[in-house]
């Protein structure tokens, strides 16, 4: 993988495609984040859930 990353020409995508992929990836939440936030909210401390996932 390192060889390909350093020595192969980059694969070019259109600008609109990159924006669409970034937007869609942002819509899908990480399962661990959902678990931590659900647990923190159920315990009555949502700020703890937010702080644990910010790092």
HELIX and SHEET records of a PDB file:
HELIX    1   1 UNK A    2  UNK A    7  1                                   6    
HELIX    2   2 UNK A   15  UNK A   27  1                                  13    
HELIX    3   3 UNK A   31  UNK A   42  1                                  12    
HELIX    4   4 UNK A   46  UNK A   53  1                                   8    
END                                                                             
